Amino acid sequence: MQQLANEVRKLRAKFILSESEMIDTAKKFQRAMQAGREGKDSSLKMLPAFLAKPIGNEKGVYLAVDLGGTNVRVMIIELKGNGNYKILDRHAFPLKNSQKGHDFTSETSSAAALFGYIAERIKSMVATNSFYPLGFTFSFPSRQTAVNQAVLIKWTKEIKTPGVEGKDVSKILAGALDDKNLHQVVPRAIINDTVGTLLTASYRDPFTDIGSICGTGHNSCYVEPQSLTSGEIINMESGNFNALPFTAYDTELDKQSDIPGEQCLEKMVSGKYIGELTRIILQDFIKQNLILTNNQSDIFFSPYMIKAEDISLFLDDESSELTGIFQWLQSVCGASGALLEERITLRTIASIVVTRSAQLVAASYFGVLQHIDPRLERKHSIAIDGSLYEFTPGYAAKLKVTLNNLLKEKSELVTLKLTKDGSGVGAAVAAALGDKGQLHD
Ligand code: GLC
């Protein structure tokens, strides 16, 4: 057990960043933002959203469609003005459903099948005699040429549907709506989910100038103070940032992923990957005979078998004997006699992975804040949506404390805000901005 304790110590030293490493990462992030803005070589795509922030008085009933990594969510939202809104109807439809036998995210699906499914789901929710301006949240790196045109650069989050990369997704959606005779649904705006989150929060709070998703994927956008059209929102696609302190475990995860060498920050922080990273570490510990000796459960030896939900379960177990983890090991992995030390190790590894995630995200926010307000003289709200931030035990607090430590005496100027339904409500706000013609195109 002494050896196990030593290996855990070494793991912590490799993963956990010192304050100066975080500041260094933030500086590199800031430089990558600048380079991306100037069209130089950069891992940050810095994609203009062709939108500025709302005023807060936008009104009307809008249809919002939100295509993330797992579900397509359809909402009917009434914007009431003065920053208020009401969700009139909402449904989430899984993109993958083994019982119904569909998986619109796989390489055997197609653009027509995926967007046909979305149109069909919209049809199940709208009336024939009403008019619906549509805001479409498409949470993948897309190059926009106008508020309602977006070409998918590349799928992320391990989505593989053929026939979408390199295409204008708003056109594919419009075609699918036409095929279903949904002429009352009129696409007005297409946005990234980070932009939706920023729009939703800034509809209420004018100090919001960063929007971020910490969920299945990770990415942030911000309001660029120096753009030609002042106040333009820029989707950084920060999940692709790559000037990072990689460990051998990160390299292994990257190698066996769909897009090696890309989405490096996302692979170190987001909900899609924190379970996998934990699994790769555990697999190594098992192979070295440090824990769960001879346990050959698939969970530890097959990619993506440990999920973000499992990580939450480990971190949520605060019982002195770690009974939740004991039961998990027993029922999921068939490991009946796991020792307390082994259970503690499982929890510690998950906690190390999650802590580093919060540190890297905090460093990226610090980099953005220094770009938009170098002397930190103003108030800033960072709007955050996503399951990692909302549900991982301790994550939100870790992120806040880490950012506060970097901000030092300026920490009171910066607020982190959970912005639930940000990507959906933001689509309605974007459609309203489209309606009012407040666009930068
Ligand atoms: C991935 C996508 C990005 C999205 C993020 C969060 O990083 O590339 O567009 O914002 O996931 O969903």
Residues whose N, C-alpha, C, O or C-beta is under 5 A from the ligand:
A	BS01	GLC	S139 F140 P141 T156 D193 T194 I213 G217 H218 N219 G239
